[in-house]
Amino acid sequence: MSAAAVTFSQCAAAAPARLLPRSAARQAANAASGQTISAASAHRRTRAAPTQRQRRAMAPAPAAAAAAAGEQQQERRVVQLQAVDITPENFAPFGQLVGATDDGKQFDQEDAQLQLDQGQPRFYIMRLPHRGRRFERITYHARVTQCLGGLQPVSPWFLVVARPTLSVEQYPRQEDLTAFRIPHGVFVKLHKGTWHAGPLFDGEAADFYNLELSDTNVVDHNTHDYGRHQGLAFEVADP
């Protein structure tokens, strides 16, 4: 383009406003105003969208989150549950206590009455790390009976249970809970729906055999969290 080929808009921008026709001056003013508004809008958008680094800086530090979780844990009110020795009679509302029988004995009502017809049964040995006797959650399984027994002669171990309600909303209250002391050499069968917490034990780790369904812990694990909802933790007392 030659020097003589100057556009109207360039002339309008270069010429003093008093020399421009009124319509041209208005167009130049509108163009300048539009540029100013666009620049201000872009500036606001830039300020409104923090960078990834800024978002990381604004997020709570892991240490602070861990400290908050620790404070929440310390706020739990701990309730003691006195353990009682398990017997077939006092455990009957919750399940069965099964011990050794002579070889050749015929099946009867003293044997574990199992209900495993809603899936693939799973019999396995579960290794549990140290848990102590304290718990905050209690669970039930609605589709299956469950059998639990200790392998090592670590005696006793403990199980806290409550009668079935088959509803997470109808969770057991403190007065509904019973803590049982279970010796080595027997196992327990829990009725369908029996609320339970455990096995609980004092050792560093322990192995327990467990009979349930293959997907029990995936689709039939119904839990109430006392710590989260009531600020409670329970601990089994055993003199």
VEXFISE-199282 format. One record per residue (C-alpha): residue number from 1; x negated, y, z negated. Coordinates in steps of 0.001 Angstrom, whole numbers. Layout:
// residues N
BAVO num      c1      c2      c3
BAVO NUM       X       Y       Z
...
***
This chain:
// residues 239
BAVO num      c1      c2      c3
BAVO   1       0       0       0
BAVO   2   -1359    3493     907
BAVO   3   -1630    6339   -1524
BAVO   4    1237    8038     261
BAVO   5    3573    5115    -384
BAVO   6    4656    6070   -3885
BAVO   7    7945    4611   -5122
BAVO   8   10728    6647   -6550
BAVO   9   10380    5030   -9987
BAVO  10    6657    5862  -10096
BAVO  11    7418    9452   -9204
BAVO  12   10158    9556  -11800
BAVO  13    7794    8256  -14471
BAVO  14    4985   10666  -13502
BAVO  15    7008   13816  -12925
BAVO  16    8034   16144  -15788
BAVO  17   11643   15666  -16797
BAVO  18   12547   19265  -15865
BAVO  19   11594   18654  -12206
BAVO  20   13653   15478  -11841
BAVO  21   17236   15353  -10762
BAVO  22   19596   14713  -13636
BAVO  23   20446   11165  -12450
BAVO  24   16773   10266  -12014
BAVO  25   15915   11586  -15466
BAVO  26   18714    9512  -16942
BAVO  27   17430    6375  -15200
BAVO  28   13890    6969  -16448
BAVO  29   15135    7518  -19992
BAVO  30   17224    4333  -19882
BAVO  31   14272    2312  -18572
BAVO  32   12004    3616  -21338
BAVO  33   14693    2933  -23935
BAVO  34   15185    -623  -22624
BAVO  35   11456   -1299  -22858
BAVO  36   11423     -28  -26444
BAVO  37   14412   -2199  -27435
BAVO  38   12903   -5278  -25776
BAVO  39    9601   -4748  -27582
BAVO  40   11379   -4311  -30922
BAVO  41   13473   -7459  -30352
BAVO  42   10369   -9471  -29483
BAVO  43    8682   -8146  -32628
BAVO  44   11662   -9196  -34745
BAVO  45   11692  -12657  -33183
BAVO  46    8003  -13044  -33868
BAVO  47    8492  -12085  -37512
BAVO  48   11539  -14359  -37911
BAVO  49    9779  -17518  -36716
BAVO  50    6961  -18515  -39136
BAVO  51    4116  -20538  -37763
BAVO  52    3471  -24154  -38758
BAVO  53     622  -22994  -40982
BAVO  54    2940  -20535  -42728
BAVO  55    5571  -23228  -43226
BAVO  56    2956  -25502  -44816
BAVO  57    1882  -22661  -47081
BAVO  58    5481  -22046  -48178
BAVO  59    6116  -25761  -48952
BAVO  60    5672  -26849  -52612
BAVO  61    2299  -28398  -53331
BAVO  62    2247  -32170  -54022
BAVO  63     806  -31540  -57458
BAVO  64    3660  -29175  -58319
BAVO  65    6239  -31691  -57053
BAVO  66    4597  -34454  -59090
BAVO  67    4574  -32227  -62177
BAVO  68    8270  -31480  -61720
BAVO  69    9012  -35187  -61375
BAVO  70    6999  -35859  -64518
BAVO  71    8927  -33241  -66459
BAVO  72   12191  -34774  -65281
BAVO  73   10969  -38205  -66381
BAVO  74   10070  -36850  -69824
BAVO  75   13579  -35486  -70260
BAVO  76   15082  -38998  -70354
BAVO  77   16846  -39901  -73574
BAVO  78   15781  -43447  -74460
BAVO  79   18400  -45768  -75946
BAVO  80   17335  -48966  -77709
BAVO  81   19130  -52253  -76961
BAVO  82   18577  -54994  -79525
BAVO  83   17794  -58354  -77865
BAVO  84   19720  -61485  -78851
BAVO  85   18826  -65134  -78224
BAVO  86   20639  -66518  -75197
BAVO  87   23038  -69447  -75569
BAVO  88   25489  -71039  -73123
BAVO  89   28346  -69567  -75169
BAVO  90   27257  -65946  -75488
BAVO  91   26085  -65804  -71871
BAVO  92   29324  -67301  -70454
BAVO  93   30974  -63932  -69546
BAVO  94   27994  -63135  -67327
BAVO  95   26898  -66508  -65942
BAVO  96   25438  -69834  -66952
BAVO  97   22400  -70929  -68903
BAVO  98   20914  -74053  -67335
BAVO  99   18250  -76266  -68900
BAVO 100   16661  -79651  -68274
BAVO 101   18840  -82746  -67816
BAVO 102   18041  -86431  -67477
BAVO 103   17329  -87730  -64001
BAVO 104   20349  -89449  -62483
BAVO 105   22924  -87324  -64279
BAVO 106   25958  -86664  -62100
BAVO 107   26964  -83155  -61114
BAVO 108   29404  -81515  -63537
BAVO 109   30416  -78153  -64928
BAVO 110   27168  -77846  -66885
BAVO 111   25265  -77567  -63608
BAVO 112   24904  -74215  -61906
BAVO 113   28125  -73411  -60054
BAVO 114   26669  -71759  -56975
BAVO 115   28365  -69590  -54355
BAVO 116   26040  -69274  -51378
BAVO 117   28520  -69503  -48511
BAVO 118   28314  -65917  -47216
BAVO 119   24881  -66108  -45648
BAVO 120   21583  -67966  -45450
BAVO 121   20420  -69032  -48926
BAVO 122   16951  -67886  -49898
BAVO 123   14957  -69645  -52623
BAVO 124   11599  -68027  -53317
BAVO 125    9074  -67084  -55964
BAVO 126    8971  -63356  -56649
BAVO 127    5915  -61875  -58298
BAVO 128    6705  -58894  -60476
BAVO 129    4134  -56377  -61730
BAVO 130    4152  -55118  -65295
BAVO 131    7484  -53471  -66042
BAVO 132    7695  -53421  -69794
BAVO 133   11130  -53470  -71375
BAVO 134   12421  -50108  -70182
BAVO 135   14803  -49562  -67266
BAVO 136   16946  -46807  -65768
BAVO 137   18816  -48710  -63019
BAVO 138   21257  -51593  -63100
BAVO 139   22457  -53633  -60105
BAVO 140   25053  -56170  -59046
BAVO 141   25502  -58473  -56025
BAVO 142   29103  -58947  -54874
BAVO 143   28584  -61695  -52267
BAVO 144   26468  -64268  -54067
BAVO 145   25596  -65911  -57357
BAVO 146   21960  -65440  -58356
BAVO 147   19586  -67732  -60235
BAVO 148   16492  -66481  -62064
BAVO 149   13863  -68359  -64054
BAVO 150   10312  -67787  -65228
BAVO 151    7483  -69970  -63947
BAVO 152    4741  -69176  -66431
BAVO 153    5138  -70068  -70096
BAVO 154    5358  -66365  -70882
BAVO 155    7995  -66391  -73526
BAVO 156   10252  -64682  -73919
BAVO 157   11467  -62583  -71035
BAVO 158   14525  -60369  -71117
BAVO 159   17581  -59711  -69002
BAVO 160   20159  -56976  -69639
BAVO 161   23626  -57729  -68267
BAVO 162   27217  -56462  -68197
BAVO 163   30484  -57985  -67011
BAVO 164   31379  -57671  -63313
BAVO 165   33367  -54635  -62217
BAVO 166   32644  -54910  -58456
BAVO 167   32512  -51117  -58259
BAVO 168   29531  -48768  -58417
BAVO 169   31858  -46077  -59769
BAVO 170   32779  -48372  -62680
BAVO 171   29233  -48793  -63909
BAVO 172   28550  -50217  -67399
BAVO 173   28452  -47850  -70364
BAVO 174   26011  -48319  -73197
BAVO 175   28475  -50376  -75223
BAVO 176   28943  -52753  -72259
BAVO 177   25269  -53765  -72083
BAVO 178   23808  -56888  -73702
BAVO 179   20078  -57677  -73773
BAVO 180   19216  -61386  -73818
BAVO 181   15962  -63007  -74901
BAVO 182   15324  -65962  -72571
BAVO 183   12774  -68686  -73395
BAVO 184   10594  -70579  -70971
BAVO 185   12073  -73816  -69614
BAVO 186   15578  -72565  -68739
BAVO 187   17082  -70481  -65970
BAVO 188   20155  -68286  -65700
BAVO 189   22820  -68204  -63028
BAVO 190   24585  -64871  -62703
BAVO 191   28224  -64772  -61663
BAVO 192   29094  -62799  -58554
BAVO 193   29182  -59141  -59488
BAVO 194   27376  -59424  -62844
BAVO 195   25462  -56222  -63525
BAVO 196   21825  -56933  -64397
BAVO 197   18512  -55219  -65105
BAVO 198   15381  -57340  -65156
BAVO 199   13588  -59635  -65510
BAVO 200   11784  -57524  -68114
BAVO 201    8653  -58771  -69877
BAVO 202    5562  -57634  -71761
BAVO 203    2801  -59212  -69673
BAVO 204     786  -57628  -66880
BAVO 205    2515  -59659  -64152
BAVO 206    4787  -62687  -63928
BAVO 207    6304  -65037  -61342
BAVO 208   10013  -65849  -61266
BAVO 209   11953  -68130  -58986
BAVO 210   14955  -66488  -57408
BAVO 211   17902  -68005  -55530
BAVO 212   20148  -65606  -53607
BAVO 213   20891  -64890  -49921
BAVO 214   18328  -63871  -47333
BAVO 215   19818  -60382  -46998
BAVO 216   20956  -59774  -50587
BAVO 217   18497  -56968  -51201
BAVO 218   19417  -55333  -47878
BAVO 219   23226  -55358  -47722
BAVO 220   24367  -56348  -51235
BAVO 221   22231  -54299  -53596
BAVO 222   24719  -52131  -55517
BAVO 223   22978  -49923  -58073
BAVO 224   23735  -47289  -60692
BAVO 225   20905  -44961  -61745
BAVO 226   21283  -43897  -65395
BAVO 227   18198  -41711  -65237
BAVO 228   19417  -39687  -62305
BAVO 229   23063  -39350  -63310
BAVO 230   23013  -39395  -67123
BAVO 231   19382  -38606  -67998
BAVO 232   19187  -41964  -69769
BAVO 233   16685  -44773  -70034
BAVO 234   17231  -48029  -71904
BAVO 235   14602  -50089  -73701
BAVO 236   14939  -53616  -75046
BAVO 237   13937  -53861  -78706
BAVO 238   12591  -57188  -79920
BAVO 239   11004  -57298  -83404
***
